[in-house]
C-alpha cells in the first residue's frame, strides 16, 4: 500500500507541474506562429489546463480501468461544486453575473441531462462518447465566436497575461511537458489500480475519491485565488468550464476507447449525486438572485451556501462509505 500511495502522490505532483509546462510551451508556440491572444486564451490555455484529466482518463481506459476514468469525471464534478466552490465562498462570497446565469449555467444543466440520457442503458459506447465530444466541439465554437464578437470580453482576454517563451524554449517546454504528462498520468493510474486492489474497493471508488480530489486541487487553488482578487466571474467560470469538460471529454474517452459497462452504482448513486449538486448550485444562484437587493443583474452566493455545499459533500462521502 505504501508503494501505491507514493506512486499516486508522485504522479499528482508531476502531473500538475507538467501541465503548466505543457500549457506555457503550447501557448508560446501559438503566439510565435502569429495566433491572436484571445484565441490562445480560449483554446490552448483553457483546454490545456484540463490535459491532466484527459490523459488520466485515456491511460485508465487503455489500461482496462475505464471505471476509474468514469469515477474521475463524475467525482471531479462533485468535488468542484461541493469542495472547491464550497471552500471558495466561505473565504470570499461570490457575485454571479447575469451572463453566467443565462449562458454558462444552463449549458452545464443541459450537458448533465444529456449525459444522463446517454448512460441510461447502463453502458458507455463509442456512439455515446462521440456525441459527448461533438457537444464539446459545438460549445467551444459557440464560446469562441461569442467572445470574439463581444468587444468587452475580447478586450479583457487580450489583457490577460500569457507566457512569452522564445521558440526553442517553447518547444522544449511543450515536448517535456507532454512527456511528463503522459508518464505521470500512467504513474497515477498504476498507483490507483494497485490501491484499489489492496484496499478491496472498486476502481470506480478510487476514481471518485483519491483521483477526483487530486485532479480537483488545481481548480481549488485557481478558484480561491481568483475569488480573493475579486475576479468572481473567473472563479465560478473555472468550475462550470471544468465540469463541462469533465462531462463531455473526460467521461467520453472510456466509451471511445472501448464500450464500458457501467458499475450499477454509477446510475443509482454517483451520477444522481452529481445531478443533485449541479441542480442545487443552479437553485442557489436562482433564489439568491430573487433575494438580491443590490443589483438586479447579479446574484449573491454567501457563506451559508458554502457551508451547505461542504456539508453535502461530506454526506456524499458518507453515502459512498455506506454503499461500498
SULKA-V935543 format. One record per run of one state. SS is the DSSP state (H for helix, E for strand, C for the rest). FROM is the first residue (numbers start at 1). LEN is the number of residues. If there is no record, write none. Layout:
ss: <SS	SS>
from: <FROM	FROM>
len: <LEN	LEN>
//
This chain:
ss: <C	H	C	H	C	H	C	H	C	E	H	C	E	C	H	C	H	C	H	C	H	C	H	C	E	C	H	C	E	C	H	C>
from: <1	2	33	37	49	51	63	66	92	94	98	120	123	125	126	150	151	159	167	200	203	229	232	258	260	262	264	292	298	302	303	323>
len: <1	31	4	12	2	12	3	26	2	4	22	3	2	1	24	1	8	8	33	3	26	3	26	2	2	2	28	6	4	1	20	2>
//
